[in-house]
């Protein structure tokens, strides 16, 4: 069997689960780079996904801890969409994807890993990004470190 090494991911595997809402912890932290927080607005924010589906996988979320899109205020809905559009524009410049998947996973059966804090996934896609690795090797290859990409995206999001 061949091995694909990604030693930078080991720090995430070894981190103990701190319990509670990891998005609220990110928003409460003073260290934006360590927490991969890219942009904070008045009521919403954009963060990088620590376990990305693809390189550049971001999440737009309300700062308020709410679980359902129906709980968003009109201001939160507008800012969340504005931040999603800004994130797509930044990703277009930084990683040049061919397209995007954008959406919510609401409820465990819909794939939500965190059901209690609403967030929108922004996933860059490239022609041919589904290849033999995930299908045969149950392995996803992410070609860029998270902090390297954070350094690239942060100035683009302002």
C-alpha positions as CSV (number, residue, x, y, z in Angstrom):
1,X,0.0,0.0,0.0
2,X,1.3,3.5,-0.8
3,X,1.1,6.2,1.8
4,X,0.3,9.9,1.3
5,X,1.8,12.0,4.0
6,X,0.2,15.2,5.3
7,X,2.0,15.8,8.6
8,X,0.5,19.3,9.0
9,X,-2.8,17.7,9.8
10,X,-1.5,15.9,12.8
11,X,-2.0,18.9,15.1
12,X,-5.8,18.7,14.4
13,X,-5.9,14.9,14.9
14,X,-4.2,15.2,18.3
15,X,-6.2,18.2,19.6
16,X,-8.7,17.1,22.3
17,X,-12.4,18.0,21.7
18,X,-13.0,21.0,24.0
19,X,-16.7,20.6,23.9
20,X,-19.2,23.4,23.2
21,X,-19.5,25.2,19.9
22,X,-16.2,25.5,18.0
23,X,-17.5,28.4,16.0
24,X,-18.3,30.4,19.1
25,X,-14.7,29.6,20.3
26,X,-13.3,30.9,17.1
27,X,-15.3,34.1,17.3
28,X,-14.3,34.7,20.9
29,X,-10.6,34.3,20.2
30,X,-8.2,37.2,19.8
31,X,-5.9,35.2,17.5
32,X,-7.6,35.4,14.0
33,X,-4.8,33.6,12.2
34,X,-4.6,30.7,14.7
35,X,-8.4,30.3,14.5
36,X,-8.5,30.8,10.7
37,X,-11.0,33.7,11.1
38,X,-10.8,35.7,7.8
39,X,-13.3,38.5,8.3
40,X,-15.7,39.7,11.0
41,X,-18.6,41.9,10.1
42,X,-21.1,43.6,12.3
43,X,-23.3,40.4,12.7
44,X,-21.5,37.7,10.7
45,X,-18.1,36.3,9.9
46,X,-16.1,34.2,7.4
47,X,-13.8,31.4,8.7
48,X,-11.8,28.7,7.0
49,X,-12.9,25.1,7.5
50,X,-10.2,23.2,9.4
51,X,-11.3,20.0,7.7
52,X,-11.9,21.2,4.2
53,X,-13.7,19.2,1.5
54,X,-11.5,21.1,-1.0
55,X,-8.7,23.6,-0.8
56,X,-10.3,27.0,0.1
57,X,-13.4,25.6,1.8
58,X,-14.8,28.6,3.8
59,X,-17.8,29.1,6.0
60,X,-20.0,32.2,6.5
61,X,-21.8,32.3,9.8
62,X,-23.8,34.6,12.1
63,X,-21.9,35.7,15.2
64,X,-25.0,34.9,17.2
65,X,-25.3,31.2,18.2
66,X,-28.4,30.2,16.3
67,X,-29.2,26.9,14.6
68,X,-31.9,27.7,12.0
69,X,-31.9,30.1,9.0
70,X,-35.3,31.2,10.1
71,X,-33.8,32.8,13.2
72,X,-31.6,35.2,11.2
73,X,-32.5,38.8,11.3
74,X,-32.9,40.6,8.0
75,X,-29.5,42.3,8.7
76,X,-27.8,39.0,9.4
77,X,-29.3,37.5,6.2
78,X,-28.0,40.4,4.1
79,X,-24.5,40.4,5.7
80,X,-24.2,36.6,5.5
81,X,-24.9,36.7,1.8
82,X,-22.6,39.7,1.3
83,X,-19.8,37.9,3.0
84,X,-20.5,34.8,1.0
85,X,-20.2,36.9,-2.2
86,X,-17.0,38.5,-0.9
87,X,-15.6,35.1,-0.1
88,X,-16.3,33.8,-3.5
89,X,-14.6,36.8,-5.1
90,X,-11.5,36.3,-2.9
91,X,-11.3,32.6,-3.7
92,X,-11.6,33.3,-7.4
93,X,-8.5,35.5,-7.1
94,X,-6.5,33.3,-4.8
95,X,-7.2,29.7,-6.0
96,X,-8.9,30.1,-9.4
97,X,-11.6,27.5,-9.1
98,X,-13.9,26.5,-12.0
99,X,-17.0,26.7,-9.8
100,X,-18.4,26.6,-6.3
101,X,-20.8,24.6,-4.1
102,X,-22.5,27.0,-1.6
103,X,-25.1,26.0,0.9
104,X,-26.3,24.9,4.4
105,X,-26.3,21.4,5.9
106,X,-29.2,21.7,8.3
107,X,-29.6,18.7,10.6
108,X,-27.5,15.6,11.1
109,X,-29.2,13.7,8.3
110,X,-28.3,16.5,5.9
111,X,-24.6,16.2,6.9
112,X,-24.3,18.9,9.5
113,X,-21.3,18.1,11.7
114,X,-22.3,21.1,13.9
115,X,-26.1,21.4,14.1
116,X,-26.3,24.2,16.7
117,X,-24.5,27.1,14.9
118,X,-25.8,27.9,11.5
119,X,-23.1,28.2,8.8
120,X,-23.0,28.4,5.0
121,X,-20.3,26.2,3.3
122,X,-18.4,27.8,0.4
123,X,-16.5,25.1,-1.4
124,X,-14.4,25.8,-4.5
125,X,-14.6,23.2,-7.2
126,X,-12.3,22.4,-10.2
127,X,-12.9,20.3,-13.2
128,X,-11.7,16.8,-12.3
129,X,-11.4,17.5,-8.6
130,X,-13.1,14.2,-7.9
131,X,-10.5,11.6,-8.9
132,X,-9.3,8.2,-7.9
133,X,-8.0,9.3,-4.4
134,X,-11.3,9.7,-2.6
135,X,-13.0,6.9,-4.6
136,X,-10.3,4.2,-4.2
137,X,-8.1,5.4,-1.4
138,X,-10.7,7.1,0.8
139,X,-8.2,10.1,0.9
140,X,-8.7,13.7,-0.1
141,X,-5.6,15.6,-1.2
142,X,-5.5,19.3,-0.2
143,X,-2.5,20.9,-2.0
144,X,-2.0,23.9,0.3
145,X,-1.6,24.4,4.0
146,X,-4.4,26.2,5.9
147,X,-2.2,29.0,7.2
148,X,-0.6,29.6,3.8
149,X,-4.0,30.0,2.3
150,X,-5.2,32.2,5.3
151,X,-2.3,34.5,4.6
152,X,-3.3,34.7,0.9
153,X,-7.1,35.2,1.6
154,X,-6.9,37.6,4.5
155,X,-5.9,40.7,2.5
156,X,-8.4,39.9,-0.2
157,X,-11.3,39.9,2.3
158,X,-10.1,43.2,4.0
